[in-house]
């Protein structure tokens, strides 16, 4: 083979490798979307079962703060906010 044919063959090999990477990334995107949709459907089902609206479901942070210390945690949060505002 002459040099031009070798260069063309190498370019085609590199192009095919990049195309494989693109197809793998696209496949991963589809898989991630399926998982996201499944999570969304499960969350909707849980909300319907609890007969709540989207805003009335407490966030994980609110649940943690309730379990940590009741009203004492509000004082801590207030002190942190005050210290941040004064700086």
C-alpha positions as CSV (number, residue, x, y, z in Angstrom):
1,X,0.0,0.0,0.0
2,X,1.2,3.5,-0.7
3,X,1.4,6.1,2.0
4,X,-2.0,7.8,1.1
5,X,-3.9,4.5,1.5
6,X,-2.3,3.8,4.9
7,X,-3.2,7.3,6.0
8,X,-6.8,6.9,4.8
9,X,-7.1,3.5,6.5
10,X,-5.8,5.0,9.8
11,X,-8.2,7.9,9.5
12,X,-11.1,5.5,9.0
13,X,-10.1,3.4,12.0
14,X,-10.0,6.5,14.2
15,X,-13.4,7.6,12.9
16,X,-14.9,4.2,13.6
17,X,-13.5,4.3,17.2
18,X,-15.0,7.8,17.8
19,X,-18.3,6.6,16.4
20,X,-18.3,3.7,18.8
21,X,-17.6,6.1,21.7
22,X,-20.6,8.2,20.5
23,X,-22.9,5.2,20.3
24,X,-21.8,4.1,23.8
25,X,-22.5,7.5,25.2
26,X,-25.9,7.7,23.5
27,X,-26.8,4.2,24.9
28,X,-25.7,5.4,28.4
29,X,-27.9,8.5,28.0
30,X,-30.9,6.4,27.2
31,X,-30.3,4.1,30.2
32,X,-29.9,7.1,32.5
33,X,-33.2,8.5,31.1
34,X,-35.0,5.3,31.8
35,X,-33.8,5.3,35.4
36,X,-34.8,8.9,35.8
37,X,-38.3,8.2,34.4
38,X,-38.6,5.2,36.7
39,X,-37.7,7.3,39.7
40,X,-40.1,10.0,38.7
41,X,-42.9,7.5,38.3
42,X,-42.2,5.9,41.7
43,X,-42.2,9.3,43.4
44,X,-45.5,10.2,41.7
45,X,-47.0,6.9,42.9
46,X,-45.8,7.6,46.5
47,X,-47.2,11.0,46.5
48,X,-50.6,9.8,45.2
49,X,-50.6,7.0,47.8
50,X,-49.9,9.5,50.5
51,X,-52.5,11.9,49.0
52,X,-50.1,14.8,49.2
53,X,-49.0,17.5,46.8
54,X,-45.5,18.0,45.6
55,X,-44.8,20.9,48.1
56,X,-46.2,19.0,51.1
57,X,-43.7,16.2,50.9
58,X,-40.8,17.2,53.3
59,X,-37.4,17.4,51.9
60,X,-34.7,14.9,53.2
61,X,-33.0,17.9,54.9
62,X,-36.2,18.8,56.8
63,X,-36.6,15.2,58.0
64,X,-33.0,15.1,59.2
65,X,-33.3,18.3,61.1
66,X,-36.5,17.1,62.8
67,X,-34.7,14.0,64.0
68,X,-31.6,15.8,65.1
69,X,-32.8,18.0,67.8
70,X,-36.2,19.6,67.6
71,X,-36.3,23.3,68.5
72,X,-32.6,23.3,69.5
73,X,-31.5,22.9,65.9
74,X,-33.4,26.1,65.0
75,X,-31.2,28.0,67.4
76,X,-28.1,26.6,65.8
77,X,-29.3,27.5,62.3
78,X,-30.2,31.0,63.5
79,X,-26.7,31.4,65.0
80,X,-25.1,30.2,61.8
81,X,-27.1,32.5,59.6
82,X,-26.4,35.5,61.9
83,X,-22.6,34.7,61.8
84,X,-22.7,34.5,58.0
85,X,-24.5,37.9,57.8
86,X,-22.1,39.7,60.0
87,X,-19.0,38.6,58.0
